[in-house]
Amino acid sequence: MNRPVVAALLCYASPVACECPPSRGRRSTAAPLQHAWHTGQNELFAAPPPIASPNPTDPISPIPSAAFTTQELLFVIVIIALLIALLVPAIRALHRDALKKQARTELNALAQAILNYQLAYGTFPDITETTGATDTADDLDIRALLPANNPRNILFITVPPSRLNDDNHYLDPWGSRYHIQYHADNDSDTITSFTLLSCGPDKTPSTADDLICHSY
């Protein structure tokens, strides 16, 4: 192998090897290679140039603002108003249906309590109060279905105190009284069945929203 080539390889391996004097009469390639070696190292490990920070007063490159514009705020307000307009009727309908379901449940519980009373005593309880509440039904007084007002002190139904008025009338979810109508046999005047009634949301009897429970 030629001596200049060997010297060049030694410069890559160890810069010290490049300090030996070159052969007489021949041009040495060690010094340029060593200079290139150190120049490459300096460029590789040199610190990167600093990044210039944006000038806030420079009109050419302004800093973008993170605030909402008036148009964006108006758009959000319109969307919220539309959602409220759609949700409020739906929530009212759900509330109205829940009250109707509650009234039907209470009518069924009343009917079952009256039938249990009839099974226990062989007769229907005297729970009517003729006040002309409707054309066909009377106000319902549930005192006979409570333990303190029947001979055997039997509890036939449980009613929250808040659902009773001062006259012991059972109130429906809309604050109106429940009504009852007994049906008797035409020949013997014996009570054979009954009908329970709630006036519904409009609190008016004999209308389309009345809730009725028949005994069988």
C-alpha positions in Angstrom: 0.0 0.0 0.0 1.2 3.5 -0.8 2.6 5.5 2.1 0.4 8.6 1.5 -2.7 6.4 1.7 -1.5 4.9 5.0 -0.8 8.3 6.4 -4.3 9.4 5.6 -5.8 6.5 7.3 -3.7 7.1 10.3 -5.0 10.7 10.5 -8.6 9.4 10.7 -7.7 7.0 13.5 -5.4 9.3 15.5 -4.6 12.9 14.8 -1.2 12.3 16.6 -0.1 10.1 13.8 -0.3 13.0 11.4 2.6 14.9 13.2 5.3 12.8 11.6 7.2 14.5 8.9 6.3 13.6 5.3 8.6 11.7 3.1 11.2 13.7 1.2 10.2 14.6 -2.3 6.6 13.6 -1.9 3.6 15.8 -1.1 1.9 15.0 2.2 -1.9 14.6 2.3 -2.1 14.3 6.1 -2.4 18.0 6.9 -5.4 18.7 4.6 -7.2 15.5 5.9 -6.5 16.5 9.5 -7.9 20.0 8.8 -11.0 18.5 7.2 -11.4 16.2 10.2 -11.3 19.0 12.8 -13.5 21.2 10.6 -16.2 18.5 10.4 -16.1 18.1 14.2 -16.6 21.8 14.7 -19.5 21.9 12.4 -21.1 18.8 13.9 -21.0 20.0 17.5 -21.5 23.7 17.0 -24.4 25.3 18.8 -27.5 26.0 16.6 -28.2 29.6 15.8 -30.6 31.4 18.1 -34.2 31.6 16.9 -35.5 35.2 16.7 -38.6 35.8 18.8 -41.5 37.5 17.1 -41.7 41.2 17.6 -45.2 42.1 19.1 -44.9 45.6 17.5 -44.2 44.2 14.0 -47.3 44.8 11.8 -46.2 42.2 9.3 -46.4 39.2 11.7 -49.0 40.0 14.5 -49.6 37.5 17.3 -53.0 35.8 16.8 -55.6 36.5 19.5 -57.3 33.6 21.3 -60.5 35.5 22.2 -63.9 34.8 20.7 -65.2 37.2 18.1 -68.7 38.7 18.2 -69.9 36.5 15.4 -68.8 33.4 17.2 -70.5 34.4 20.4 -73.7 35.2 18.5 -73.5 31.8 16.8 -73.1 30.0 20.1 -76.1 31.9 21.7 -78.3 31.0 18.7 -77.4 27.3 19.1 -78.2 27.3 22.8 -81.5 29.1 22.2 -82.5 26.4 19.6 -81.6 23.6 22.0 -83.7 25.2 24.8 -86.6 25.6 22.4 -86.5 21.9 21.5 -85.8 20.6 25.0 -88.4 22.5 27.1 -91.5 21.0 25.4 -90.0 17.6 25.6 -89.3 18.0 29.3 -92.8 19.3 29.9 -94.3 16.3 28.0 -92.2 13.9 30.1 -93.3 15.6 33.3 -97.0 15.5 32.2 -96.7 11.7 31.4 -95.0 11.0 34.7 -97.9 12.7 36.6 -100.5 10.7 34.6 -98.6 7.5 35.3 -98.6 8.3 39.1 -102.3 9.1 39.1 -103.1 5.7 37.4 -100.9 3.9 39.9 -102.8 5.6 42.8 -106.2 4.8 41.3 -105.2 1.1 41.0 -104.0 1.1 44.6 -107.3 2.7 45.8 -109.3 0.1 43.8 -107.3 -2.7 45.4 -107.8 -1.3 48.9 -111.6 -1.0 48.4 -111.7 -4.6 47.1 -109.7 -5.8 50.1 -112.1 -4.0 52.4 -115.0 -5.8 50.7 -113.3 -9.1 51.2 -112.5 -8.5 54.9 -116.0 -7.1 55.9 -118.3 -8.5 53.2 -119.4 -5.0 52.2 -118.0 -2.0 50.4 -116.6 0.8 52.7 -118.6 3.9 53.2 -116.1 6.3 51.6 -118.4 8.5 49.6 -119.1 12.1 50.4 -122.0 13.5 48.4 -120.9 17.0 47.5 -122.0 17.2 43.9 -118.4 17.2 42.8 -119.3 15.7 39.4 -122.5 14.7 37.7 -121.9 11.0 38.4 -119.3 10.7 41.2 -118.8 11.8 44.7 -115.7 12.9 46.6 -113.7 10.1 48.1 -113.1 10.0 51.8 -110.6 7.3 52.6 -110.9 7.4 56.4 -112.6 3.9 56.4 -109.5 2.5 54.7 -107.2 3.6 57.6 -106.7 1.5 60.7 -108.3 4.0 63.2 -111.6 4.0 61.3 -112.5 0.3 60.6 -113.5 -2.4 63.1 -110.4 -4.5 62.9 -107.9 -1.7 62.6 -106.7 -2.9 59.2 -104.5 -0.8 57.1 -105.8 -1.1 53.5 -103.8 1.8 51.9 -100.9 4.0 52.8 -101.2 7.7 51.8 -98.6 10.4 52.4 -100.0 13.1 54.7 -99.1 15.7 52.1 -101.6 14.1 49.8 -104.6 14.5 52.2 -106.4 17.8 52.7 -108.0 18.8 56.0 -111.2 16.8 55.2 -109.2 13.6 54.6 -109.8 13.8 50.9 -107.2 12.0 48.8 -105.7 14.5 46.3 -104.4 13.5 42.9 -101.0 14.8 41.6 -102.6 18.0 40.3 -104.1 18.8 43.7 -107.7 17.8 42.9 -109.8 15.3 44.8 -110.2 11.7 43.7 -113.8 10.8 43.1 -115.8 7.5 43.4 -119.0 6.2 42.1 -120.7 3.0 43.3 -122.7 0.9 40.9 -125.7 -1.0 42.4 -127.9 -3.8 41.2 -131.2 -2.4 40.0 -133.2 -5.2 41.6 -131.6 -5.3 45.1 -129.8 -2.0 45.3 -126.7 -4.0 46.3 -123.3 -2.4 45.4 -121.6 -4.6 42.8 -118.9 -2.4 41.4 -117.4 1.1 41.5 -115.5 3.6 39.3 -112.7 5.8 40.5 -112.0 9.1 38.8 -109.3 11.7 38.5 -110.1 15.0 36.7 -106.6 15.0 35.2 -104.3 18.0 34.4 -107.1 20.4 33.6 -108.9 19.7 37.0 -112.2 19.6 35.2 -114.5 16.6 35.3 -116.0 14.9 32.2 -113.2 16.1 29.9 -110.9 14.2 27.6 -107.9 14.1 30.0 -109.9 12.4 32.8 -108.3 9.2 34.3 -110.8 6.5 35.1 -110.3 3.1 36.9 -113.2 0.6 36.8 -113.6 -2.3 39.2 -114.4 -5.8 37.8 
